[in-house]
Amino acid sequence: MTSSELTTTAGTLPASASGLHRSSSIVHRPTRPRVSRWPYFFLAPYALITAVFFLYPLGYALVLAFRQTAGPARSAYVGWSNFSFVLGDPDFHTALWNTTFFAVCSLVLQLPLSLGLAMLLNSKQDRTKAFFRLAIFAPNLVGQVFVGILFSILFTPRYGMFNQFLDALTGWGLQQQWLADPSLVMPAVVIASLWMYVGFNMVYFLAALQGVDQSLVEAARIDGAGPRQVFFNVTMPAIAPVATFVVVTSTIGSFQLFELPYALLQITTSPYGTKFSGLTIVGYLYMHAFDNGDLGTAAAVGWLLTLLILVVSLIQIRISSRFGSHT
């Protein structure tokens, strides 16, 4: 290499080095992502509907619970008087007892029948299983008002089909006035609800039973477990989440009972039954809101019902979780 080439090379090195230094001094800052407003635009109708039809009525119901009203235009602040009046009202105690009786019967009678029918349909492998599944579920499709009107005819003394069937089966009940006897009104409501809701809950239990691991069932049978042991030690733990869901939703629906007894008892002297024998908590709310025009008392009943449902549901979930952990 000649002296001129060394000079040229040496002369170019500082220039390239300075160029690298200048390029390294440039800081590349990350660009901020552009926020799109289109998602908020599409969510706006849902937010508006929720605010108008849920949040505003909820807040207004809370305000009404502390006021006494005489129609929609006249009201006065009364503090906790609405709650104290409701809790001390004997009619509310009657409604609470009737609703609790119906809820207990739903858990004790309705859910075991639903589970039993689901187990029968789950064990069959013939083509009629789909037909029976639809036939048992179909009464839930007609609605509580239709079922109430239908069973008001079936419970007619002497000529009602239910009374005739009961008389042919047991020799009793042909002249029985189910809807006029205060001691038989709520049993009549329970019977009508069984026809309507057993098939509905059966679908949930049937779906849960079809998800049970059959290898565990076969392993339990090989180990010598009987049908009862297989059911309580294998099947029940597997369907426990669905059973908890059915129990909680059935309890909530039972405490919200209104249309069925109201339609069933329309042919009597009162849609709430003789001596309020068919009055439920929601029926008590309806009576004060629309029959008496006192929306404040009705709002207080609604909040008491909400608190009652919340407490009962939490207790049921807690018990079900403990049961599932020990099985």
Secondary structure by P-SEA (a helix, b strand, c coil): ccaaaaaaaaaaaaaaaaaaaaaaabbbbbbcccccaaaaaaaaaaaaaaaaccaaaaaaaaaaccbbbccccbbbbbcaaaaaaaaacaaaaaaaaaaaaaaaaaaaccaaaaaaaaaaaaaccccaaaaaaaaaaccccccaaaaaaaaaaaacccccaaaaaaaaacccccccccccccccaaaaaaaaaaaccaaaaaaaaaaaaaaccaaaaaaaaaacccaaaaaaccccccaaaaaaaaaaaaaaaaaaccaaaaaaacccccccccccccccaaaaaaaaacccccaaaaaaaaaaaaaaaaaaaaaaaaaaaaaaaac
